[in-house]
């Protein structure tokens, strides 16, 4: 299948003539480092979100390596005309292992990659006895000594994962030992896929209270597993989902369930939704998934607050801020979660200028007896006031903590003392 895009023109067919070999790119030269392959891989993954790596292992016995490499070069040129994807880089690792980068042309998904891989496997495994290709150029009787193994891995851009790590993951999947038994990985991934497919999460809502008037301000929407199994808690679920590239789908599912239930139960006040910063760095924010759902449910966007966990890594602030601006333009508000528990709280606070800042349980626990925590919270509250952000004290569990926070003018609070997460919201 030839690629329709101009920059993905098919490879030119070359005659299978030994005299033509000098005109072919040599697989055993100019590829002793992976710079070109890596640069192309990074660009491809960032642009299209997908790419394939094909690994070829040659066991050529007593063959003359130059001759075998030339034969392989010819065959790859021929295959280039038949594939749905396009060869865009080659890297030789040692004398026998080669990595080929197969990049998408147009609508290129894993099914097309697997079809390409099967074709490459079929053709290359027959290289040793392919009379049309090698009888003219290899010593008589040598062909039977060739053994070629071909494997491949299809990569999609995981939310929050750098292209550097994705390439390392590809090499690890091809030739490295897995981090854990494959059976365990498969069972976990299937369990997560089933949770997403069957919507096996249940939303619960923890109230956020206006401390000065003891009235409801809003709710934070949380998720619980409807049917615990091999994965039995939500924190593990989200962690494993990120490992398998399913975090975005899971997060969107939880968001849909939470908002739908808000409408069904007529839950009042602001709605705080947990969102991974990585999602703002993906293309999902351009799809209008949340906006369409809110319109359908007749929930005003001004009620929705996207709550960003401060412990998540933001690798590309420019891209992240662009995604953030997209949501703000639609009327949503932004909150920073767990300020004081992560690694870059002040940087995030200064750059994002959120409408809400949630102080972590670490700062609130026993604040009534800790002068250090009192100084920190009062300083943060003062700074937030200057940038127009409302402070929410999280994890209030003791009356003494509540009394102190009330005394210094903290407006909003959340915690088990004020209300536990419930399926029906605050009553």
PyMOL commands that set and color helices and strands:
alter all, ss='L'
color gray80, all
select helices_A, chain A and resi 6-8+18-23+35-48+65-79+110-125+127-129+131-134+143-145+163-175+182-197+234-243+247-265+277-280+283-286+289-297+301-303+317-329+345-352+361-364+367-369+371-386+399-407
alter helices_A, ss='H'
color red, helices_A
select strands_A, chain A and resi 50-59+86-93+97-103+147-156+201-210+215-225+270-275+304-309+333-339+356-359+390-393+412-413
alter strands_A, ss='S'
color yellow, strands_A
deselect
rebuild
show_as cartoon
